[in-house]
Amino acid sequence: MKINCVVFAAIIMLGALLSLPAHGIVIRHDRDDAKYLELGARFPAVGLVGRDGGTLIAPQWVLTAAHVAQNAQQRGRKVRFGDVDYAIDQVFIHPDWREQGPHDIALIKLAEPVKGVTPIAIYSGSNEAGNMATFVGQGGTGTGLTGPAREDGKKRGATNKIDSADQDWLYFTFDDPTTATDLEGISGPGDSGGPALIQMDGKYYVAGVSVWGRPGKDGRGTYGAKEGYTRVSTHNKWIEAALSSKNKRATF
């Protein structure tokens, strides 16, 4: 009975952990916000799926989180890059995804190709842990002292080191300035589905998809906050199969 109670408690804790959506970019309190805005502007391939995030990985395809794609499909939302809205043609949700569980990844096929934006390729390596990643999003923002405090719709970028990786997730921590990267940040309200980008040989790749967060020492999005991104590299075969599929179903 004691073991069952422990297992039950672990399940409840995991559910609570995964139920906190990861959104927006929260930044260091001792850095100029303009630097984060400048970094975010470098990535026009990161767009909006409703009010959440997604990344253009092929002219007509957007990589995002399954829970984001599901909401977009049900509510008839569009995907925006820059000032242009694109209608959704099909939604491909990973078949093993269940709410608040792993495999939280999806592809959205647009009704027409995105013009004037270069897609970002997915990462296919296996050495993500320890690398520097770049987050991009335009939801709620604030600092590591306040957590997310406002939403202004501006796209920001931030950096963060990948603490570790397992089959399902890439893990991050919002470090305080004593150990942080120069433009350290973490997600806040409005960026589920957004990317963790890593740079290899001068080129950026999508290595993760923003899914969940855990509060820091002073609340959500403050220093010490944890975040989990769906690991893209372990889902490559599914992504490639979906991209090449002529299946007309809403899910794949």
PyMOL commands that set and color helices and strands:
alter all, ss='L'
color gray80, all
select helices_A, chain A and resi 2-18+33-40+66-75+233-244
alter helices_A, ss='H'
color red, helices_A
select strands_A, chain A and resi 25-27+46-49+52-58+61-64+79-81+84-86+88-93+106-110+132-137+140-143+147-151+156-161+164-165+169-173+185-187+195-200+203-214+226-231
alter strands_A, ss='S'
color yellow, strands_A
deselect
rebuild
show_as cartoon
